[in-house]
Structures are given as structure tokens and as C-alpha cells.
Amino acid sequence: MMAVEQVPNIPMFRKNTAGFVHELPATAFSNVDGDTDHVRVQVLTNAGGLDRDKQVAVVAQLTDLVVKASGDAGLRDRTWVLLTEATDGGWGLSGQANTNADLVAAARDQIAELQAGQ
């Protein structure tokens, strides 16, 4: 995900880019036809974090990951990837709701600190 987003490989992003698996009972969901053999992947990013090319890449990579992990090639057609953007100011790190400008400034500060420590 970090490679697609093209964010710097710094602790701020490594520690806040994560995946969570929530397994549900088969009876917890279905499509209109009653099929319960789907996977839903939800991606939460800051507003504007993914342009169209990045959206396409994230959906393809996450779908490939689900298919590979399951060993079921047919799951490609049953994997839903939801791309969700937090509004500007609705993205919290370190106890603060950050704007995109705040995140950029924090990343730049951390890069400067890392470079100074080398």
C-alpha cells in the first residue's frame, strides 16, 4: 500500500499502514441472491490520497492478495474493495485529527529528524 501511495518509507507511515481481518459468520451477510461467499476489503486513506491510477493499483493488488491467500481463483469475482477517504481533518494520528497539510508537515519533520540523525 505504501508503494502505491508513494509515501516515504518512514516510521510515521510504516506504523500507520496496517491491515485488519474481521471474519464474519457465513450467515452475517449475503448478496441479493443469498450468496455468502464474498470478501470485502475496505481501504481508508486521507482525502485525495489516491488518484485514479493509485485506486486502480490498490484494488488490483488487494484483490490479487485475497485470491492468493485463499487459493480460490474464483474469489477474484467475489472480492469487493471499498476505497474510503477520510475528510480533511478526519484522519487521526497520535491523538490529533490532522489535515492533509498537517500530515505532510509531520512527514517532512520526521524525514528531517531521520536525516539529521544519520
C-alpha positions as CSV (number, residue, x, y, z in Angstrom):
1,M,0.0,0.0,0.0
2,M,2.8,2.4,0.9
3,A,4.4,1.8,-2.5
4,V,1.2,2.6,-4.3
5,E,0.6,5.7,-2.3
6,Q,4.2,6.7,-2.9
7,V,4.7,7.9,0.6
8,P,8.2,7.9,2.2
9,N,9.3,4.7,3.9
10,I,9.5,6.4,7.4
11,P,8.2,5.2,10.8
12,M,5.2,7.5,10.7
13,F,3.8,5.7,7.6
14,R,5.1,2.2,8.4
15,K,3.4,2.3,11.8
16,N,0.1,3.6,10.5
17,T,-0.3,1.5,7.4
18,A,-2.0,-1.7,8.5
19,G,-4.4,-4.4,7.6
20,F,-7.1,-5.9,9.8
21,V,-9.1,-9.1,9.2
22,H,-12.6,-9.4,10.6
23,E,-14.0,-12.8,9.9
24,L,-17.8,-13.0,10.0
25,P,-20.1,-16.0,10.2
26,A,-21.4,-17.0,6.8
27,T,-24.9,-16.0,7.9
28,A,-23.8,-12.4,8.7
29,F,-24.1,-11.2,5.1
30,S,-25.2,-12.1,1.6
31,N,-25.9,-10.5,-1.8
32,V,-29.4,-10.3,-3.2
33,D,-29.2,-13.8,-4.4
34,G,-28.3,-15.1,-1.0
35,D,-24.7,-15.9,-1.8
36,T,-22.4,-15.6,1.2
37,D,-19.0,-16.4,-0.4
38,H,-17.7,-12.8,-0.8
39,V,-14.8,-10.9,0.7
40,R,-14.9,-7.2,1.4
41,V,-11.7,-5.2,1.7
42,Q,-12.0,-1.7,3.0
43,V,-9.2,0.8,2.5
44,L,-9.2,4.1,4.5
45,T,-6.9,6.9,3.3
46,N,-6.7,10.6,3.8
47,A,-8.7,12.7,1.3
48,G,-7.1,12.8,-2.1
49,G,-4.5,10.1,-1.0
50,L,-5.2,8.0,-4.1
51,D,-5.5,9.4,-7.6
52,R,-7.2,7.3,-10.2
53,D,-4.1,5.3,-11.1
54,K,-3.4,4.5,-7.5
55,Q,-7.1,3.5,-6.9
56,V,-6.8,1.0,-9.8
57,A,-3.5,-0.3,-8.5
58,V,-4.8,-0.7,-4.9
59,V,-7.9,-2.6,-6.0
60,A,-5.9,-4.9,-8.2
61,Q,-3.2,-5.6,-5.6
62,L,-5.6,-6.3,-2.8
63,T,-7.8,-8.5,-5.0
64,D,-4.7,-10.5,-6.0
65,L,-3.7,-10.8,-2.3
66,V,-7.1,-12.1,-1.4
67,V,-7.1,-14.6,-4.2
68,K,-3.6,-15.8,-3.4
69,A,-4.3,-16.1,0.3
70,S,-7.5,-18.1,-0.3
71,G,-6.2,-20.3,-3.1
72,D,-9.5,-19.8,-4.8
73,A,-9.1,-18.1,-8.2
74,G,-12.9,-17.7,-8.4
75,L,-12.8,-15.3,-5.5
76,R,-11.5,-12.6,-7.8
77,D,-15.1,-12.1,-9.0
78,R,-16.4,-12.1,-5.4
79,T,-14.0,-9.7,-3.8
80,W,-15.3,-6.2,-3.2
81,V,-12.7,-3.4,-2.4
82,L,-14.1,-0.2,-0.9
83,L,-12.0,2.9,-1.2
84,T,-12.9,5.3,1.6
85,E,-11.4,8.7,2.1
86,A,-11.4,10.4,5.5
87,T,-12.3,14.1,5.1
88,D,-9.6,16.7,5.6
89,G,-9.2,16.9,9.4
90,G,-10.8,13.5,9.8
91,W,-7.6,11.5,9.8
92,G,-6.2,10.9,13.3
93,L,-2.6,10.1,14.2
94,S,-1.0,10.4,17.6
95,G,-4.3,11.6,19.2
96,Q,-4.8,14.5,16.8
97,A,-7.2,14.9,13.9
98,N,-4.9,16.0,11.2
99,T,-5.5,17.9,8.0
100,N,-3.6,16.7,4.9
101,A,-1.3,19.7,5.4
102,D,-0.6,18.5,9.0
103,L,0.3,15.0,7.7
104,V,2.7,16.4,5.1
105,A,4.3,18.7,7.7
106,A,4.7,15.8,10.2
107,A,6.2,13.6,7.5
108,R,8.7,16.3,6.5
109,D,9.6,16.9,10.1
110,Q,10.3,13.2,10.6
111,I,12.4,12.9,7.4
112,A,14.4,15.9,8.6
113,E,14.9,14.3,12.0
114,L,15.9,11.0,10.4
115,Q,18.4,12.7,8.1
116,A,19.9,14.7,11.0
117,G,20.5,11.5,13.0
118,Q,22.5,9.8,10.2
